[in-house]
């Protein structure tokens, strides 16, 4: 994880970084200004600039350095560095996202008066006072885009110790210290969610660059790091060309079926088939869909929904910053319940099973089996704003940043293993199977269905 402390020159970023490292000495503080000092002898005479950040080489070397250090140290890196040119920040964030390095951006803000006082009393860098004051208007002008791309901490009334407290609080909220500052799973962490549809996507066709289209729409809709995107599987299938020409979907269902769970005749003469498909999902009609597609065609589920989620997530994070979670959703029925709901069939970067076993509830009792399927809950919540006929195939969910995790198991982990499945067959099919197995065992034991004596013994 990279924790980037942004803010005006002289706000106290370096002091805050030192306080954070004092509490977590295994973490690393990297002053990226030293990259500028490295480049200055080479580039000053060739490409004079006001600020070494204006050199594209500085931005590229900063990204490469942080990626390499993150890989080698395998620890959290704190970067106290002012970046107030939006283009420069997006280049850095995009580079880190492309390398799959999690990034938490925090901006330390301050009032005009307090900023002036802090600059004036910083005797260690008194020679930089004029520079810091000159750049203050640049920071003020950048406040708008900084607010949309980072977590803001107002530091005017805070001591360095309190600033560090606030940084740790932000990190805990977004789950940035996974495995370091652990939350108590038995305590509620979410009191409010915001779910909204992402407009602006065109009708999707085969070979469309779906990750790019979603990223552009997400950026325009205000998606930011910490959010989760729920993407309807239909548009993924369309982009991947999973469209089959068929007079009806029966043959497509047969082709996608791995195992039949139950079959029932319908009043219209057709049949309803509950089957396990090649993704391991037990669904009606193997997930083959004839809605929202051209006449004479049906849609198959994406070939690998988890891989599709990975591609979408990488592109979205490059556009809006990391971390972002992605869930691919599809509609399914539930045993014992009428109606349908959306479930997660693919995911990336978000825990889809929030395993609370081993923690304690509000009464202090040990939780032994509790493991909410939050991936399915996200999918269902998103469907409330996507709908089936609204033309909004993507939704954003805000308030679940604590579930974001680069190493999270994918939606495939929600599929129950066969040995643990207590309902692997429909009632009628289970009876038929048991009946057939009983006859087979009887024959092996020497019983005969034609013998009155054997029939009487069985009965």
C-alpha positions, 0 to 999 in steps of 0.5 A: 500500500502507498499512502500519499500525503498531499497538501500545500507546501509547508502544511506538515506532511513530513512531520505527519509522515515521521509521526506515522512511522514512529508508530509503525517503524516497519513502514517506509517513508519515501521523500520523492523530492530526492528523485528531483535532486537526482534528475536536476544535474542532468535535466536542468540545462536541457529542459529548464522548468519551474518545478522538477515535477514538470519533467515527465521523467520525474513522474515516471521515475517516481512511479517506477521507484515506488513500484520497485520499493513496494515489491522489495520491502513488502510493506506500507510506504508513506509518501509526503509529497505535494502534487497540485497539478491534476494531470501529474497526479493522474499520471502517477495514480495511473502508473501505480494502478497499472502495477497493481499497487494499492494507493490511498491518497490523503490531502492535508488541508489548512486555513490561510492564516495557519499556513502562514504561521507554519511556514514562518516558524519552520526555521529548518527550511526558512529559505523555502518560505517564499517558495511555499507562500508563492505556491499557496494560490496553486494549492487553493485552485487545486482544492476542487479536484483534490477533494474528488480524488483524495481523503481530506483532513483539515489540520488547522487545529490539529497537532502532529500527533492528532494528524497522525491519528486522523490518517490512521482513522482514514486508513481504517475506514478504507481498509488500507491497513489490511492485516495491520490495523485489523477491525473487529468483525463483530462490530458494525463498520457500515452505517450508510451506503450510497448506491447509484446507477452509472449513466452514459454507456452506449449499447454494447456490441462484440469487440467493444472496449468495455473496460474503457467505456465503463472507466470513462462513465465511472469517472464522469459519474464521480466514482472514486477510490473505495467504491465498488462497481457492480456490472451486469453480466449481459454487457460483459457477454455482449462485449466478449461476443457470447451471442449465439444464434438460436430459434430458442434457447433449449440447445444452448442450455443443453450445451452449457449444462454440466449437471442436471439438478431438476427438471419440471414440465410447465403448463405451456408444454415447455420445461424448466431446467435447473442445472449446474453450468460450466462456471459451477453455478446452479441456475435456471436455464444454465444462465442462458438469457434471451432478454435484451438481445436481438430476436433469434439470438441468446446470450451465454454467461461470460467465459470467465467472469472473474477475469473480466472483473480484473480487466475492468478493475484495472482500467477503472483504477487507472482512471479514478485511482485505486482501490476500486472493487468490481463485481460481475452480476447475474440474476438467479432464483433461490431455493425456498424463495419466490422471485429472483435477485442478482448474485455475484458471478465474478469479482476482483479486488473485493471480499465477496465472503466476509468471514466473521468466524472466530470474532464476537457479536455485540453480546460477546458470543463467539461467531462460529458459522457467520460468513455474510455473502457480501458479494451477493448483497452488493449485487442485489443492492446494485440491482435496485438502481440498475433494474431490468429495463432501465438501460443502466447496466452498471452501478456504484456502491459507496461505503464498503471500502473496508471490503476492498482487498487485492488478495481477496478470493474471487466470486468463484469462492461463493460456489459451494463445493459438491461435498458440502452441498446438501441440496445437489438434486431436486426432491423428485430427482433424489427419490428417483436416484435413490430408487434406482440405486436401491434396485441396483444394490438389490440385484447385486445382492441376488434379489429379483423383482420378479420373485414374490418372496423377494418383493415381500422382503423388500416391502 
